[in-house]
Amino acid sequence: MRILDRYLSLEFLKVFTFSLIVFLSLYVIVDLFDRLARFLDAPAWVVVQYYCNRLPWIAFQVMPVSVLLAALLSLGNLARHNELLAMKMGQLSSLRIVTPLLILSLLASLAALVMGESIVPRMNERALNLYRVKVKKVAAFQRTKENDIWYRAKGNRFLHISLMEVASGTVRGFTLFELSRDFQLIRRVDAKEARWHEGRWWLKEGEVSLTRPDGTYQVDSFTTLALELEEGPADLAQVVRESEEMSSAELREYIERLVKSGVNSIRHKVDLAVKGSTAFVSLVMAIIGIAFALRTGKGGVMAWAGACVLVGVCYWILLSVSVSLGRGGVLHPLIAAWLPNALFTAAGLGSLLTLKG
């Protein structure tokens, strides 16, 4: 039976590898044309480096569709050559025939899970930082941990942001350093919180430190202070770390910081749950593809291939709707993330269990 398992696995892997390369290429080409206007002003090495760093994330996105087509086309090819019929005449059940494919799909999901926790966040961070600084020309910044950010503002000013909630435009732990032309400290402003309102930053509970001409310091406390700063939330939001740039552990720690700061973290809780659920989409798609292939038989494989792609699109639409409901507080984060997987898995397994043989 090992020979048969190796044969089935090889057929699956050949289609999977080809599909993955094709979808990776298509994704890069479409994305390149979408960003072409911005990339025209960037050096060629920046574009190449951006997509090299982005490839693991793109592979993570297209892997489920590749698995779906690999399961359908590999089994469909066996059906056209009557090989599936021969296997069944040898007293092999449908479940036993597709077991190697299910194992490979599970391995693909586990690989996606590992990638999503290690390679993808780091490479995504490099790619997005490169795009922000070299392509979009965002001011240089340095992120030390999570959303702990150093940002160079206009007018020889430097900002330190401990935490920023993009949706509300609120900064927790705000420090402004204003320097002279020879980089001597003129003024330092520290605030527990900064909120954008009516075109300016309003600081709460802090103090202003001024450097006198004789080198001494004057420190004044304030409850509320209006600060004139050209950079608004939209500028600072461009350097806030996205969920896709963090591993689950880092995102979990970030959520804890949001909760302690009194900021609504429901969006990030949904993103955390989605990290786990999307890793197993490959297994879900394999079940769907196998169900289609075994019902297709010898004819209509290409038609069913189109139907499978449509199923994949429907899955991502359902996931988007479910995630939106989760972020809106309508669904629990775990339900929002795993509902599409549960529905499509149930449909695929139901189809397989009703097959004869």
C-alpha positions in Angstrom: 0.0 0.0 0.0 3.0 2.3 0.4 3.6 2.3 -3.3 0.0 3.5 -3.9 0.3 6.2 -1.2 3.5 7.5 -2.7 1.9 7.5 -6.2 -1.1 9.5 -4.9 1.1 11.9 -2.9 3.3 12.5 -5.9 0.3 13.3 -8.2 -1.0 15.7 -5.5 2.4 17.4 -5.0 3.0 17.9 -8.7 -0.3 19.8 -9.2 0.1 21.6 -5.8 3.6 22.9 -6.7 2.5 24.0 -10.2 -0.6 25.8 -8.8 1.4 27.5 -6.1 3.9 28.9 -8.5 1.2 30.1 -10.9 -0.9 31.8 -8.1 2.3 33.4 -6.6 3.2 34.8 -10.0 -0.3 36.1 -10.7 -0.5 37.7 -7.2 2.8 39.5 -7.7 1.9 40.7 -11.2 -1.5 42.0 -10.2 -0.1 43.7 -7.0 2.8 45.2 -9.0 0.4 46.8 -11.5 -1.8 48.0 -8.6 1.2 49.8 -7.0 2.9 50.7 -10.2 2.3 54.5 -9.8 4.1 54.5 -6.5 6.9 52.1 -7.6 7.8 54.4 -10.5 9.7 56.7 -8.2 11.4 53.9 -6.3 14.7 52.2 -7.2 14.3 48.7 -8.8 16.1 47.1 -5.9 13.4 48.4 -3.5 10.7 46.7 -5.6 12.6 43.4 -5.8 13.4 43.5 -2.1 9.8 44.3 -1.2 8.4 41.3 -3.1 11.1 39.0 -1.9 10.1 39.8 1.7 6.4 39.6 0.9 6.6 36.2 -0.8 6.0 34.1 2.5 2.8 36.1 3.2 1.6 35.7 -0.4 2.3 32.0 -0.3 0.3 31.9 3.0 -2.7 33.5 1.2 -2.7 31.4 -2.0 -1.8 28.0 -0.5 -5.4 27.0 0.3 -6.5 27.5 -3.4 -3.4 25.6 -4.5 -4.4 22.7 -2.2 -8.0 22.9 -3.4 -7.0 22.5 -7.1 -4.3 19.9 -6.3 -6.9 17.7 -4.6 -9.5 18.1 -7.4 -7.2 17.8 -10.4 -5.0 15.0 -9.1 -8.0 12.8 -8.3 -9.8 13.9 -11.4 -6.8 12.8 -13.5 -6.9 9.4 -11.8 -10.6 9.1 -12.5 -10.1 9.9 -16.2 -7.6 7.0 -16.5 -9.9 4.7 -14.6 -7.3 4.4 -11.8 -9.8 5.3 -9.1 -12.1 2.6 -10.4 -9.3 0.1 -10.3 -8.5 1.1 -6.7 -12.2 0.6 -5.7 -12.3 -2.8 -7.4 -9.3 -3.7 -5.2 -11.6 -3.2 -2.2 -10.2 0.2 -1.2 -12.7 2.6 0.2 -12.9 6.3 -0.9 -11.6 7.4 2.5 -8.6 5.1 2.3 -7.8 6.3 -1.2 -7.8 10.0 -0.2 -6.0 9.5 3.2 -2.5 10.5 1.8 -4.0 13.7 0.3 -5.7 14.6 3.7 -2.4 14.0 5.5 -0.5 16.2 3.0 -3.1 18.9 3.4 -2.9 18.7 7.2 0.9 19.0 6.9 0.4 22.1 4.6 -1.8 23.6 7.3 0.7 22.9 10.0 3.4 24.4 7.9 1.2 27.5 7.3 0.7 27.7 11.1 4.5 27.6 11.7 5.1 30.2 9.0 2.4 32.4 10.4 4.1 32.5 13.8 7.7 32.8 12.6 8.7 33.7 9.0 5.6 35.6 7.9 5.4 38.3 10.6 9.2 39.2 10.4 9.3 39.3 6.6 6.0 41.2 6.5 7.5 43.8 8.9 10.5 44.2 6.7 8.4 44.5 3.5 6.0 47.0 5.0 8.7 49.2 6.6 10.5 49.3 3.3 7.3 50.3 1.5 6.5 53.0 4.0 9.9 54.6 4.1 11.4 54.0 0.6 8.2 54.2 -1.5 5.6 56.2 0.4 8.3 58.4 1.9 7.1 58.3 5.4 9.5 60.0 7.9 12.1 57.6 9.3 11.1 55.9 12.5 12.3 53.2 14.8 10.0 50.7 16.5 11.5 49.1 19.7 8.7 46.7 20.7 5.1 46.3 19.7 3.9 49.9 19.2 6.8 51.5 21.1 7.8 54.0 18.3 10.4 56.7 17.8 9.2 59.0 15.0 11.0 62.1 13.5 8.5 64.9 13.0 9.0 68.1 11.0 10.8 71.0 12.6 13.6 68.9 14.2 11.2 67.3 16.6 11.2 63.7 17.7 8.2 61.8 19.1 8.1 58.8 21.3 4.8 56.9 21.3 4.3 54.0 23.8 0.9 52.9 22.4 -1.5 54.2 19.7 -5.0 53.2 19.0 -5.6 54.1 15.3 -9.4 53.9 15.3 -9.8 56.6 18.0 -6.6 58.6 17.2 -5.5 58.3 20.8 -1.9 58.0 21.9 -0.9 56.6 25.3 2.5 57.6 26.6 3.3 60.6 24.5 6.7 62.4 24.6 7.9 65.2 22.3 11.6 66.3 22.1 12.2 69.6 20.4 15.8 70.2 19.4 17.8 73.1 18.2 19.8 73.1 14.9 22.9 71.8 16.8 20.7 69.1 18.4 20.5 70.7 21.9 17.3 70.0 23.8 15.0 73.1 23.8 11.8 71.6 25.1 10.4 68.3 26.2 6.7 67.6 26.6 5.5 64.4 28.4 1.8 63.4 28.6 0.0 60.4 29.8 -2.4 60.7 26.9 -2.7 62.6 23.6 -5.9 62.8 21.6 -6.4 64.4 18.1 -9.3 66.9 18.0 -10.2 69.7 15.6 -6.8 69.6 13.8 -4.5 69.6 16.8 -3.2 67.3 19.5 -4.7 67.7 23.0 -2.4 66.4 25.8 -3.6 65.3 29.2 -1.8 65.0 32.5 1.8 65.8 31.8 4.6 68.3 32.1 6.7 70.7 29.9 10.4 70.9 30.5 12.1 74.0 29.0 15.9 74.6 28.8 16.9 78.1 30.0 19.7 80.1 28.3 21.9 79.4 31.4 21.4 75.6 31.0 19.0 75.1 33.8 15.5 73.6 33.4 12.0 74.9 34.0 9.4 72.2 34.6 5.7 73.1 34.5 2.8 70.6 35.0 -0.4 70.7 33.0 -3.8 69.0 33.1 -4.6 69.8 29.4 -2.4 71.3 26.8 -3.0 72.1 23.1 0.1 71.1 21.0 0.7 72.4 17.5 2.1 69.5 15.4 1.8 69.0 11.7 1.7 65.2 12.0 -1.8 63.9 12.7 -3.1 60.4 13.4 -3.0 59.5 9.7 0.7 60.1 9.6 1.4 58.3 12.8 -0.9 55.4 11.9 1.4 54.5 9.0 4.1 53.3 11.4 1.8 51.5 13.8 2.5 47.8 13.7 -0.2 45.8 11.9 -1.5 42.4 13.1 0.1 40.7 10.2 3.5 42.0 11.4 3.1 40.3 14.7 3.1 36.7 15.9 0.2 35.4 18.0 2.3 35.8 21.2 3.2 39.4 20.3 -0.4 40.2 19.3 -1.6 38.7 22.6 0.8 40.9 24.5 -0.3 44.0 22.6 -4.0 43.2 23.4 -3.1 43.0 27.1 -1.5 46.5 26.8 -4.6 47.8 25.1 -6.9 46.4 27.8 -4.7 47.9 30.6 -4.9 51.2 28.8 -8.7 51.1 28.6 -8.7 50.9 24.8 -11.2 48.7 22.9 -9.3 45.6 21.7 -12.1 43.6 20.1 -10.6 44.1 16.6 -7.3 42.7 17.6 -8.9 39.8 19.5 -10.6 38.8 16.2 -7.3 39.2 14.3 -5.6 36.9 16.9 -8.3 34.2 16.4 -8.1 34.5 12.6 -4.4 33.8 12.7 -5.2 30.3 13.9 -8.2 29.6 11.8 -6.7 30.7 8.5 -3.7 28.4 8.9 -6.1 25.4 8.6 -7.9 26.7 5.5 -5.7 24.4 3.4 -7.2 21.3 5.1 -10.7 22.6 4.7 -10.1 23.3 1.0 -8.6 19.8 0.5 -11.8 18.3 1.9 -13.9 20.4 -0.5 -11.7 19.5 -3.4 -11.8 15.8 -2.6 -15.5 15.8 -2.3 -15.9 17.5 -5.7 -13.4 15.2 -7.4 -15.0 12.0 -6.1 -18.4 13.1 -7.3 -17.2 14.4 -10.6 -15.9 11.0 -11.9 -14.4 10.9 -15.3 -16.0 13.9 -16.8 -16.4 17.6 -16.1 -13.2 18.0 -14.1 -12.4 21.4 -15.5 -15.9 22.6 -15.0 -15.7 21.5 -11.4 -12.3 23.2 -11.1 -14.0 26.5 -11.9 -16.7 25.6 -9.4 -14.0 25.0 -6.8 -12.4 28.4 -7.4 -15.9 29.9 -6.9 -16.1 27.9 -3.6 -12.8 29.4 -2.5 -14.0 32.9 -3.3 -17.2 32.2 -1.3 -15.1 31.0 1.6 -13.1 34.3 1.7 -16.3 36.4 1.3 -17.9 34.5 4.3 -14.7 34.9 6.3 -14.7 38.7 5.6 -18.3 39.0 6.6 -17.7 36.9 9.7 -14.6 38.9 10.7 -16.5 42.2 10.2 -19.3 40.9 12.5 -16.7 39.9 15.1 -15.0 43.3 15.0 -18.4 44.9 15.4 -19.0 42.9 18.5 -21.9 40.9 17.0 -20.0 37.6 17.1 -17.5 36.3 19.6 -13.9 36.5 18.2 -13.5 32.7 18.2 -16.9 32.2 16.5 -16.1 34.9 13.9 -12.8 33.3 13.0 -13.7 29.7 13.0 -17.3 29.8 11.6 -16.4 29.6 7.9 -14.0 26.7 8.6 -16.8 24.8 10.5 -19.4 25.4 7.8 -17.2 24.4 4.9 -15.7 21.4 6.7 -19.2 20.2 7.6 -20.3 20.6 4.0 -17.3 18.7 2.6 -17.5 15.9 5.2 -21.2 15.6 4.6 -20.6 15.2 0.9 -17.8 12.6 1.5 -19.9 10.5 3.9 -22.8 10.2 1.5 -20.6 8.8 -1.2 -21.0 5.1 -1.9 -17.8 3.1 -1.5 
